[in-house]
Amino acid sequence: MRADINRFAEAGASVVAIAPEGSDAVARFVGKDDDWPFPILADDDHAVFDNYDVASKLMSLGQRPAVFVIDRSGVVRFDSVGTQQWQIPTNDAVLAVLSDL
């Protein structure tokens, strides 16, 4: 999503990443590459991961890769939760969902 952040902004979307780590770990990660065009939020108690069912499952190692499109009212309009990183939908696929909102 980093590569297409301008396209997401043009579609009226805000991109937010949520990491299943504490704020110190997120700060170390972000500090390695200051070129993050969107916020990365800490979820150290895994509340968001648990609520969106992204927690580790049998077929994945660690948390599962996931993308959610949530409208301004807080309604999930699209979700994709996989077991492997290659299952994340393309930016074009997510942008197509946004264009339908």
Backbone torsions as a table, in degrees:
resi	resn	phi	psi	omega
1	MET	NA	-24.4	177.6
2	ARG	-56.1	-44.8	-175.4
3	ALA	-64.4	-27.6	-176.2
4	ASP	-114.0	24.7	-176.2
5	ILE	-57.6	-35.0	178.6
6	ASN	-66.4	-37.4	177.7
7	ARG	-65.6	-39.3	177.4
8	PHE	-65.1	-41.7	178.3
9	ALA	-62.8	-42.4	178.2
10	GLU	-62.3	-29.5	178.1
11	ALA	-81.4	-1.6	178.9
12	GLY	84.1	16.1	-176.6
13	ALA	-101.0	149.2	169.9
14	SER	-108.8	133.3	178.5
15	VAL	-102.1	131.5	177.7
16	VAL	-135.8	131.3	174.9
17	ALA	-102.4	144.5	178.1
18	ILE	-124.8	125.2	-177.5
19	ALA	-107.3	138.5	-179.8
20	PRO	-81.7	49.6	-175.9
21	GLU	-136.6	170.1	174.2
22	GLY	-79.2	169.8	-177.0
23	SER	-64.4	-31.4	177.5
24	ASP	-64.8	-43.8	179.3
25	ALA	-65.8	-39.7	178.0
26	VAL	-64.3	-42.5	179.2
27	ALA	-62.4	-39.9	177.0
28	ARG	-64.6	-42.1	179.7
29	PHE	-63.6	-49.3	-179.1
30	VAL	-65.5	-36.0	-179.6
31	GLY	-62.3	-24.1	177.9
32	LYS	-70.9	-24.9	-176.8
33	ASP	-149.3	100.1	-175.7
34	ASP	-76.7	5.8	-174.7
35	ASP	-95.7	43.2	177.8
36	TRP	-92.2	115.8	-177.1
37	PRO	-85.2	7.1	177.7
38	PHE	-144.9	158.8	-178.5
39	PRO	-72.3	147.6	172.1
40	ILE	-117.7	114.6	-175.0
41	LEU	-99.5	144.8	178.7
42	ALA	-84.0	140.2	175.6
43	ASP	-130.5	63.6	-172.3
44	ASP	-66.3	-24.5	177.0
45	ASP	-97.1	5.1	176.6
46	HIS	61.3	23.6	-179.6
47	ALA	-62.2	-45.2	180.0
48	VAL	-68.1	-46.0	-179.7
49	PHE	-59.0	-41.3	179.1
50	ASP	-68.5	-43.2	-178.7
51	ASN	-64.8	-31.1	-179.3
52	TYR	-102.2	10.9	175.6
53	ASP	55.9	46.3	-180.0
54	VAL	-105.0	0.6	-178.7
55	ALA	-61.2	161.7	-177.6
56	SER	-53.7	137.3	176.2
57	LYS	-123.7	170.4	-174.1
58	LEU	-54.7	-41.0	-174.0
59	MET	-86.9	0.2	-178.4
60	SER	-123.5	160.3	175.8
61	LEU	-104.8	112.9	-176.8
62	GLY	81.1	-152.5	-179.9
63	GLN	-71.8	155.6	179.5
64	ARG	-89.0	145.1	176.9
65	PRO	-68.9	138.2	-176.3
66	ALA	-150.1	149.6	173.4
67	VAL	-135.2	133.2	177.4
68	PHE	-128.1	141.3	169.5
69	VAL	-111.6	118.0	-177.6
70	ILE	-118.8	126.4	-176.7
71	ASP	-77.9	177.6	-175.7
72	ARG	-63.6	-20.1	178.3
73	SER	-88.4	-3.1	-180.0
74	GLY	89.3	11.5	179.8
75	VAL	-89.7	129.3	176.9
76	VAL	-73.0	117.0	-178.4
77	ARG	-99.1	-17.0	179.7
78	PHE	-157.9	140.0	172.5
79	ASP	-144.7	145.8	176.1
80	SER	-142.0	110.2	178.8
81	VAL	-120.5	117.8	-177.7
82	GLY	-108.7	-171.9	174.8
83	THR	-110.8	-16.6	-179.5
84	GLN	-135.6	155.4	-176.4
85	GLN	-57.9	-35.1	-177.5
86	TRP	-68.8	-7.5	-180.0
87	GLN	-89.3	0.6	176.6
88	ILE	-66.9	134.2	179.4
89	PRO	-64.9	153.8	178.4
90	THR	-67.9	159.3	175.3
91	ASN	-58.9	-39.1	179.0
92	ASP	-60.9	-39.1	179.9
93	ALA	-66.0	-41.8	179.5
94	VAL	-68.9	-40.2	177.2
95	LEU	-62.9	-34.8	176.8
96	ALA	-63.9	-39.9	176.3
97	VAL	-61.5	-44.9	179.8
98	LEU	-60.9	-38.7	-178.4
99	SER	-68.0	-20.2	178.7
100	ASP	-86.6	-6.7	-178.4
101	LEU	-81.7	NA	NA
